[in-house]
Amino acid sequence: METLIDQDKHLYDPSIEEVRLVDVPDFNYFTLYGEGPAEFDMHFLQAALTLFKVDEYAKRILSAKTPMVNICTNGVTPIEVLWWKDDRPFDFNMDAIWKWAIMINEPTLINEDILSLSQKMVLEENPGWSFTQSITLSHLSEGLSLQTSFKGGRTEGKKSLEKVRAFAKSNNLEFIGKYHEIYFENPEDLKSNQLVTILRFPVSEIKISQII
């Protein structure tokens, strides 16, 4: 049986609101890159819907060959997004244009052939979905990370981000990776004011020599 992060389900637990230090293993993702404001505009939502559909076909192809346990909440596969800007850290500034990478975690048995077949099936069903061919199979290694969760919109997200920054400062940790969010809704429901989001930030320990 192919298990998708079965042993790492604590990394996808949206009920934990305190800041935790976690060790995130290497994961494979279907990934779609773009840029836009730090909100779910139509461009972002169409990209997320396309990725979701390609993932659905890929998992259907794989499950026909190998029974699979999928990580999900209420039957929904989490959508994950990295947000960043080359010249400054993420800060929820809606007026800025941020780079983003929308991702869905994939089992190790998912390969380029399955991705290509899934893309073909989606385009046959939806010829106008221009994002489909831009989806790639990528690898992400985050390692030691700070993680928490929040419910609601960007106002609550700002509070959680400040909480994580305070935790990092008090524990001599520095951010070394991209701001990472994980959502537990279908793409069409991402604008809900009841959205539950996991916030994750890769970190490293600040050495004494760096402080002096």
KOLPAMI-391607 format. One record per residue (C-alpha): residue number from 1; residue in three letters; x, y, z. Coordinates in steps of 0.2 Angstrom, whole numbers. Example, Ala and Ser with C-alpha at 12.3 -4.5 7.8 and 13.67 -1.06 7.14 Angstrom:
<torlums>
- 1, Ala, 62, -22, 39
- 2, Ser, 68, -5, 36
</torlums>
This chain:
<torlums>
- 1, Met, 0, 0, 0
- 2, Glu, 7, 17, -5
- 3, Thr, 5, 29, 10
- 4, Leu, 6, 48, 7
- 5, Ile, 14, 55, 23
- 6, Asp, 4, 43, 34
- 7, Gln, 18, 44, 47
- 8, Asp, 19, 63, 46
- 9, Lys, 1, 67, 48
- 10, His, 6, 79, 63
- 11, Leu, 13, 90, 50
- 12, Tyr, -5, 92, 42
- 13, Asp, -14, 94, 59
- 14, Pro, -24, 110, 57
- 15, Ser, -31, 110, 75
- 16, Ile, -14, 115, 83
- 17, Glu, -14, 133, 86
- 18, Glu, 2, 135, 97
- 19, Val, 19, 137, 88
- 20, Arg, 28, 121, 86
- 21, Leu, 46, 116, 80
- 22, Val, 44, 102, 68
- 23, Asp, 56, 92, 56
- 24, Val, 48, 91, 39
- 25, Pro, 55, 77, 28
- 26, Asp, 58, 79, 9
- 27, Phe, 42, 79, -1
- 28, Asn, 37, 78, -19
- 29, Tyr, 24, 90, -26
- 30, Phe, 15, 95, -42
- 31, Thr, 19, 113, -43
- 32, Leu, 13, 128, -53
- 33, Tyr, 22, 145, -52
- 34, Gly, 15, 162, -54
- 35, Glu, 14, 179, -46
- 36, Gly, 1, 191, -39
- 37, Pro, -6, 199, -23
- 38, Ala, -6, 190, -7
- 39, Glu, -24, 185, -9
- 40, Phe, -35, 173, -19
- 41, Asp, -38, 183, -35
- 42, Met, -46, 174, -50
- 43, His, -29, 171, -58
- 44, Phe, -23, 162, -42
- 45, Leu, -40, 152, -40
- 46, Gln, -39, 146, -58
- 47, Ala, -21, 140, -56
- 48, Ala, -26, 131, -40
- 49, Leu, -41, 123, -48
- 50, Thr, -31, 117, -63
- 51, Leu, -18, 109, -51
- 52, Phe, -31, 101, -41
- 53, Lys, -39, 93, -56
- 54, Val, -22, 86, -63
- 55, Asp, -19, 79, -45
- 56, Glu, -36, 71, -45
- 57, Tyr, -32, 62, -61
- 58, Ala, -14, 57, -56
- 59, Lys, -20, 49, -40
- 60, Arg, -34, 40, -49
- 61, Ile, -21, 33, -61
- 62, Leu, -10, 28, -47
- 63, Ser, -24, 21, -36
- 64, Ala, -29, 9, -50
- 65, Lys, -12, 1, -48
- 66, Thr, -8, 3, -30
- 67, Pro, -21, 5, -15
- 68, Met, -16, 22, -7
- 69, Val, -19, 31, 9
- 70, Asn, -20, 50, 6
- 71, Ile, -18, 64, 18
- 72, Cys, -34, 74, 19
- 73, Thr, -46, 83, 30
- 74, Asn, -64, 80, 27
- 75, Gly, -60, 71, 11
- 76, Val, -50, 86, 4
- 77, Thr, -32, 85, -1
- 78, Pro, -23, 100, 6
- 79, Ile, -17, 114, -6
- 80, Glu, 0, 121, -1
- 81, Val, 7, 138, -7
- 82, Leu, 24, 146, -5
- 83, Trp, 24, 165, -5
- 84, Trp, 40, 175, -7
- 85, Lys, 48, 191, -14
- 86, Asp, 66, 192, -19
- 87, Asp, 70, 208, -9
- 88, Arg, 60, 206, 7
- 89, Pro, 51, 193, 18
- 90, Phe, 33, 189, 17
- 91, Asp, 22, 202, 26
- 92, Phe, 4, 200, 20
- 93, Asn, 5, 216, 10
- 94, Met, -10, 215, -2
- 95, Asp, -3, 229, -13
- 96, Ala, 13, 220, -17
- 97, Ile, 15, 208, -31
- 98, Trp, 22, 191, -23
- 99, Lys, 29, 176, -31
- 100, Trp, 20, 160, -27
- 101, Ala, 21, 142, -30
- 102, Ile, 5, 132, -28
- 103, Met, 8, 114, -23
- 104, Ile, 0, 97, -20
- 105, Asn, 10, 83, -11
- 106, Glu, 12, 68, -21
- 107, Pro, 16, 50, -17
- 108, Thr, 34, 44, -22
- 109, Leu, 26, 33, -35
- 110, Ile, 20, 48, -45
- 111, Asn, 32, 51, -59
- 112, Glu, 33, 62, -75
- 113, Asp, 24, 49, -85
- 114, Ile, 9, 50, -74
- 115, Leu, 10, 69, -73
- 116, Ser, 10, 69, -93
- 117, Leu, -5, 57, -94
- 118, Ser, -15, 67, -81
- 119, Gln, -11, 84, -90
- 120, Lys, -17, 76, -106
- 121, Met, -33, 70, -98
- 122, Val, -37, 87, -91
- 123, Leu, -34, 96, -107
- 124, Glu, -45, 84, -116
- 125, Glu, -59, 88, -104
- 126, Asn, -55, 107, -102
- 127, Pro, -45, 113, -118
- 128, Gly, -45, 131, -112
- 129, Trp, -35, 128, -96
- 130, Ser, -19, 136, -101
- 131, Phe, -11, 132, -84
- 132, Thr, -11, 114, -86
- 133, Gln, 5, 111, -96
- 134, Ser, 15, 123, -84
- 135, Ile, 13, 110, -70
- 136, Thr, 29, 102, -65
- 137, Leu, 34, 88, -53
- 138, Ser, 46, 96, -40
- 139, His, 55, 92, -24
- 140, Leu, 55, 102, -8
- 141, Ser, 66, 100, 7
- 142, Glu, 62, 111, 22
- 143, Gly, 69, 102, 37
- 144, Leu, 68, 111, 54
- 145, Ser, 52, 122, 53
- 146, Leu, 41, 132, 64
- 147, Gln, 23, 128, 62
- 148, Thr, 6, 134, 68
- 149, Ser, -12, 136, 62
- 150, Phe, -26, 150, 61
- 151, Lys, -44, 151, 56
- 152, Gly, -50, 166, 46
- 153, Gly, -43, 179, 34
- 154, Arg, -27, 188, 32
- 155, Thr, -29, 198, 48
- 156, Glu, -28, 182, 58
- 157, Gly, -14, 177, 47
- 158, Lys, -4, 192, 52
- 159, Lys, -7, 188, 70
- 160, Ser, 0, 171, 68
- 161, Leu, 15, 176, 58
- 162, Glu, 20, 189, 72
- 163, Lys, 17, 174, 85
- 164, Val, 29, 164, 75
- 165, Arg, 42, 178, 73
- 166, Ala, 42, 181, 92
- 167, Phe, 44, 162, 95
- 168, Ala, 59, 162, 83
- 169, Lys, 67, 177, 91
- 170, Ser, 65, 170, 109
- 171, Asn, 73, 153, 103
- 172, Asn, 87, 160, 93
- 173, Leu, 80, 154, 77
- 174, Glu, 81, 163, 60
- 175, Phe, 70, 161, 45
- 176, Ile, 79, 153, 30
- 177, Gly, 65, 147, 18
- 178, Lys, 49, 153, 10
- 179, Tyr, 33, 157, 19
- 180, His, 22, 141, 17
- 181, Glu, 4, 140, 19
- 182, Ile, -7, 124, 19
- 183, Tyr, -26, 126, 16
- 184, Phe, -40, 113, 19
- 185, Glu, -53, 118, 6
- 186, Asn, -57, 115, -12
- 187, Pro, -50, 129, -23
- 188, Glu, -68, 136, -26
- 189, Asp, -69, 138, -7
- 190, Leu, -53, 147, -3
- 191, Lys, -61, 164, 0
- 192, Ser, -71, 157, 14
- 193, Asn, -69, 168, 30
- 194, Gln, -69, 151, 39
- 195, Leu, -53, 145, 30
- 196, Val, -41, 135, 41
- 197, Thr, -23, 138, 37
- 198, Ile, -7, 130, 43
- 199, Leu, 8, 142, 43
- 200, Arg, 25, 135, 41
- 201, Phe, 43, 143, 40
- 202, Pro, 59, 134, 38
- 203, Val, 72, 140, 51
- 204, Ser, 90, 137, 57
- 205, Glu, 98, 140, 74
- 206, Ile, 107, 156, 76
- 207, Lys, 125, 152, 82
- 208, Ile, 133, 162, 96
- 209, Ser, 146, 169, 84
- 210, Gln, 132, 177, 74
- 211, Ile, 125, 186, 88
- 212, Ile, 142, 193, 95
</torlums>
